[in-house]
Structures are given as structure tokens and as C-alpha cells.
Amino acid sequence: MQRLLNTFLSLSLIVVAIPAVATPEQNKESFQKFYMDRFSHIEKDDFANGVYALDQDARDQWEAMSDFPPFEDDLDEGEALFNTPFANGKQYADCFENKGQGVRQNYPQFDSKSGQVITLELAINNCRTQHGEKALPYKKGDLAKVSAYMASTSKGERFDIKIPNDKRAQQAYEAGKKYYYSKRGQLNFSCANCHVQNVGRKARSETLSASLGHPTHFPVYRMKWESFGTLQRRFDSCNKQVRAQPLEGQAKDYRNLEYFLTYMSNGLPVNGPASRK
Amino acid sequence: MLLPLLSLSLLMCVFSTGVIASDKQSAQAAIKKATTLLQQSKNLGFEWNTVTPLILQAQDAIKANDFDNATQFAVKASQQAKLSIQQAENEEKNWHFNLPK
């Protein structure tokens, strides 16, 4: 009997010890499963439509507006900027694989040379500075327009964010995950408090969207902004809402958060740029 | 005649608030303390966006020679910065409890 008890206790310890550290892949599976179970009537790809996957009334209005998207002029400007040569004769296309066409689904990516997460917007500015141009201000303006144009060339491609077998990449991913689940600001809210635990519920008149699919449609044109904004501009809005101090554009914490959040949406199609309220 | 006066004095002592008027030096010290705490919460990555405006209000009050208000704003800023540091310490230990079950 004693022997049986000892065996049982040993096995229990092993079972408890195994799931202590989940891999990014396991995290992604449980993250996506959470939303698929919570909203079993919604197709996985439809989460790429953000809040409009959950709120039919809002979706009807959004679809009616989609016949004449409010961002068309800005998107054309983004294309023109993308194709305008720098002073040295080089172009954005020279800095990206496949001449910058259809690459959105691979960003953010981990750069093993610098040991940093590189978002698409950071890569765009790196391209500029490499060719002697000034970096553009982050989060909105011309940078967001170029990024939106590049996203438009990836429409339908599926997100395929990689976390290479590099300790620094794992650390960046874990730091992003920690940021996402940590409560912050005077209101003591984490990203997950709204977008996981209370997803689909109302905050005042707004439906809280699922984080699955959050990065797929950025940069977005928000009516509130009357312009394109990057995902990090949206992080700012969330931080302000919980009374936390927003970070600088491309701050390490924001890039890590974007890395984690986009990895969680791996497999979903790129459908940016899109419009939002 | 003496007794009512003594009683009144005693009552005034009992119910006095004990507030000491602030001078410029104490207000500046309070702002310095708040600024140090704010920097700590910034370093931890948990700065609240309510603290800097309070410090700015305190600085404006000093410029207007309103040292009582300056001290009050600075003390409030310190309290909030301390809470944000407490939040950072708490989340360091407990953030993973927010993971989906």
C-alpha cells in the first residue's frame, strides 16, 4: 500500500511539473482555442474583422461604409510615397524581400543581428535612415500610410510570425506576453482584462473586441483619428483609457507586445488596412 | 468669566486640525519627492498618466506663491506614484494568473 502511494505521489509531481512553462506554440493554441470555444458560432478567419465579428449591428454599418472606404486617398498617398525614390536614388522596395510586396504577414520579426524585434514600421524607418533620409514620426502620418500600402499588398496572406531558437527571441516574446497580462494604470486593467476576460461584453456603448485578430487589420483608419494609425497608436489609446502613461513609438515594450500579439494571431489572414469607428 | 474662556481655548486646541502652513522650501521638497517616485515607477514600466499633471500643477502653484496647494498636489502625486510602484511589484509576482485557464 505504501509503495502504491509513493508511486502515485511521484507521478503526481511529474504531471504537475510538466506544464510549468508553456511554449509559444502551446500558448497560441490555448489562446486561439479560448476564443473559438467562447464564440463557437464564429469562423476562425472572421476574428480578423475585430469587433465586427462579434457585433452584428456595428458590422452592418461598417459593411455599408466599406463600399467607399474612407482611407482610399491616404492609401493612394502611401503607394506614391512607397514608390518615390530617396535622394540617393534608392527606394523602399530595395530594403525588403520581394521588393516589399506581400511581406506584412512576416512582421514583426526577430533580428538576430541586433537581438531586437523589428516591426514593419521600424523596418520602414530603418530603410530610410540607411539611405540617408530622416526617420518619420511613428504611429501616424506618412509612416502609417506607407505601412498601410504595404499591408494592402499582403491581403489574404496568412500571418506567419516566427520565434527562432534564440534565447533573446524567446525573452522578447515572454516580455510581450507579460506586458499583455499585467495590470497597469490607475484603473488597474491589463489588456487581457478587457480583451480576454470580458471579451464580447460592453464597456459603455462599445463591444470589447477579441485579441485574436487584433493585429491583422492594421494600420487602421479610425473615424476618431480621421487618419491612419499603427497598432502602437492603438496601444496608446488603450493605455490612456486605463490611465497608464503611453510609451514612445517603437519602445522595446511595445515592440515585444506587438510580437506576442501578432504571434497569437498566426494563421489568420492579413486584411489591412481597414476602417474602424 | 475665566472658566468659559479656558473652556473655549481647550475646545479650540482639541478641534484644531494641526495643519502647518507650507513654505516654499517644504513645497519644493514635496515636489522633489514626487518626481523621484515618478521616476521609479517609470523605470519599472508602470507609470500612471495622472502623476505628471499633478506635479505640473504643483510647480504652477509654487510659481503663484501658493505653497499650500503646491504641497497638496505634490503629496497627491507621491501617493499615486507609490501606488503605481506597488502595482508593478504586485504584477511582477501575479501577472501569470491572468492567463486564460
Interface residues (C-beta under 8 A of the other chain):
Chain A: S30 F31 F34 K178 Y179 Y181 S182 K183 R184 G185 Q186 N188 S190 A192 N193 V196 Q197 N239 K240 R243 A244 Q245 P246 D253
Chain B: K42 G45 F46 E47 W48 N49 T50 T52 Q80 L83 S84 Q87 N90 E91 W95 H96 N98 L99 P100
